[in-house]
Amino acid sequence: MGRCIFAAASVFIIGHGDISMSVTAMKGGAIEFLTKPFRNQDLLDAIQLGLARDRARLEYQKSMVALRARFETLTSREREVMALVVAGRLNKQIAYEIGVSEITVKSIVPRSCARCGRLLCPIWPGWLTNWISPAKVSKPLGCI
């Protein structure tokens, strides 16, 4: 995993605020900018929103760890082929680019998807560029 990043949700409560202060706070990651007097329900709503965002972030991180573990089970050839599949290349194009037959590519793709699971398809283009050379993934269009 390497490094750990903690992103704390923040709610700003201020007695006298202006637009520039609220813009600065929101750009800094604030969930809500409340000026006094505020309703208790507004504060509770902001806290609930922060907790919901944190739960979603944690779920996403868990899925990325699981996906990374599955991705690590692929051979280097499978990674290479899947990177090109996700980049939107046809089997014929992939075969030509890596110097194998189209039948070989057709046999690698289902095996790789079976190892990684279907979880991989909706989020692969975004994280793939961080794990594989960006030159291989020029135009992520989706998965098979």
C-alpha positions as a printed NumPy array, in Angstrom:
array([[  0.   ,   0.   ,   0.   ],
       [  2.869,   2.404,   0.608],
       [  1.479,   5.667,   1.865],
       [ -1.697,   6.367,   3.788],
       [ -3.724,   9.51 ,   3.199],
       [ -6.299,  10.689,   5.695],
       [ -8.831,  13.17 ,   4.387],
       [-10.816,  14.57 ,   7.287],
       [-14.166,  16.101,   6.487],
       [-14.591,  19.579,   7.955],
       [-17.531,  21.82 ,   8.711],
       [-16.725,  25.514,   9.119],
       [-18.721,  27.439,  11.691],
       [-18.059,  31.146,  11.748],
       [-19.623,  34.215,  13.301],
       [-19.022,  36.606,  10.42 ],
       [-18.15 ,  35.258,   7.007],
       [-18.124,  36.489,   3.477],
       [-18.211,  34.843,   0.089],
       [-14.437,  34.701,  -0.348],
       [-14.043,  32.945,   3.009],
       [-16.677,  30.383,   2.129],
       [-15.13 ,  29.781,  -1.308],
       [-11.71 ,  29.282,   0.293],
       [-13.168,  26.865,   2.852],
       [-15.032,  24.86 ,   0.197],
       [-11.938,  24.663,  -2.034],
       [-10.051,  23.414,   1.014],
       [-12.45 ,  20.497,   1.334],
       [-15.106,  21.78 ,   3.707],
       [-18.402,  19.961,   3.547],
       [-20.399,  22.908,   4.833],
       [-19.837,  26.542,   5.751],
       [-22.256,  27.585,   8.504],
       [-22.614,  31.119,   9.777],
       [-23.914,  31.83 ,  13.258],
       [-26.671,  31.561,  14.225],
       [-27.302,  28.217,  12.564],
       [-29.917,  25.552,  13.125],
       [-28.815,  22.423,  14.969],
       [-30.31 ,  20.364,  12.157],
       [-27.974,  22.072,   9.644],
       [-24.97 ,  20.959,  11.687],
       [-26.337,  17.426,  12.056],
       [-26.995,  17.252,   8.294],
       [-23.426,  18.36 ,   7.576],
       [-22.042,  15.738,   9.954],
       [-24.197,  13.029,   8.359],
       [-22.945,  14.078,   4.92 ],
       [-19.339,  13.892,   6.117],
       [-19.859,  10.425,   7.574],
       [-21.56 ,   9.214,   4.387],
       [-18.696,  10.516,   2.241],
       [-16.155,   8.87 ,   4.526],
       [-17.995,   5.527,   4.331],
       [-18.039,   5.774,   0.528],
       [-14.317,   6.616,   0.479],
       [-13.498,   3.642,   2.692],
       [-15.573,   1.285,   0.533],
       [-13.811,   2.567,  -2.572],
       [-10.41 ,   2.045,  -0.957],
       [-11.344,  -1.511,   0.026],
       [-12.451,  -2.312,  -3.512],
       [ -9.227,  -0.856,  -4.896],
       [ -7.128,  -3.013,  -2.554],
       [ -9.083,  -6.109,  -3.635],
       [ -8.773,  -5.152,  -7.275],
       [ -5.046,  -4.53 ,  -6.916],
       [ -4.631,  -7.991,  -5.365],
       [ -6.519,  -9.566,  -8.277],
       [ -4.538,  -7.544, -10.779],
       [ -1.288,  -8.811,  -9.256],
       [ -2.344, -12.387, -10.082],
       [ -2.173, -11.637, -13.828],
       [  0.915, -12.543, -15.798],
       [  2.818,  -9.76 , -17.527],
       [  1.312, -10.817, -20.886],
       [ -2.209, -10.746, -19.447],
       [ -1.579,  -7.282, -18.019],
       [ -0.287,  -6.084, -21.362],
       [ -3.3  ,  -7.466, -23.237],
       [ -5.823,  -6.16 , -20.713],
       [ -4.277,  -2.687, -20.808],
       [ -4.863,  -2.607, -24.555],
       [ -8.39 ,  -4.012, -24.207],
       [ -9.27 ,  -1.266, -21.757],
       [ -7.685,   1.288, -24.069],
       [-10.351,   0.275, -26.598],
       [ -8.236,  -1.714, -29.012],
       [ -9.708,  -4.564, -31.065],
       [ -8.322,  -8.084, -30.698],
       [ -6.752,  -7.772, -34.139],
       [ -4.997,  -4.548, -33.184],
       [ -3.769,  -5.991, -29.91 ],
       [ -2.415,  -9.081, -31.634],
       [ -0.537,  -6.967, -34.174],
       [  0.826,  -4.586, -31.541],
       [  2.242,  -7.259, -29.225],
       [  3.197,  -9.721, -31.943],
       [  0.911, -12.671, -31.218],
       [ -1.994, -14.269, -33.035],
       [ -5.556, -13.034, -32.617],
       [ -6.526, -16.437, -31.213],
       [ -3.945, -15.977, -28.449],
       [ -5.473, -12.618, -27.547],
       [ -8.958, -14.149, -27.571],
       [ -7.798, -16.795, -25.108],
       [ -6.061, -14.31 , -22.795],
       [ -8.961, -11.863, -22.391],
       [-11.543, -14.184, -20.782],
       [ -8.917, -15.769, -18.564],
       [ -7.806, -12.339, -17.351],
       [-11.358, -11.167, -16.733],
       [-12.071, -14.372, -14.824],
       [ -9.072, -13.756, -12.582],
       [ -9.89 , -10.113, -11.968],
       [-13.649, -10.439, -11.889],
       [-16.208,  -8.122, -13.421],
       [-15.469,  -5.549, -10.705],
       [-12.568,  -4.496, -12.86 ],
       [-14.564,  -3.169, -15.796],
       [-16.212,   0.022, -14.503],
       [-13.14 ,   1.426, -12.753],
       [-10.234,  -0.027, -14.708],
       [ -9.498,   2.929, -17.036],
       [ -8.961,   5.348, -14.155],
       [ -6.542,   3.367, -12.047],
       [ -4.901,   1.409, -14.814],
       [ -2.824,   4.369, -15.931],
       [ -1.186,   4.403, -12.497],
       [ -0.257,   0.695, -12.615],
       [  0.777,   0.242, -16.236],
       [  2.861,   2.406, -18.493],
       [  0.705,   5.341, -19.684],
       [  2.037,   4.815, -23.224],
       [  0.076,   1.556, -23.38 ],
       [ -3.184,   3.213, -22.348],
       [ -3.709,   6.172, -24.615],
       [ -7.515,   6.404, -24.813],
       [ -9.375,   4.509, -22.111],
       [-12.828,   3.798, -23.512],
       [-14.089,   1.073, -21.225],
       [-13.831,  -2.641, -20.877],
       [-15.047,  -5.6  , -22.827]])
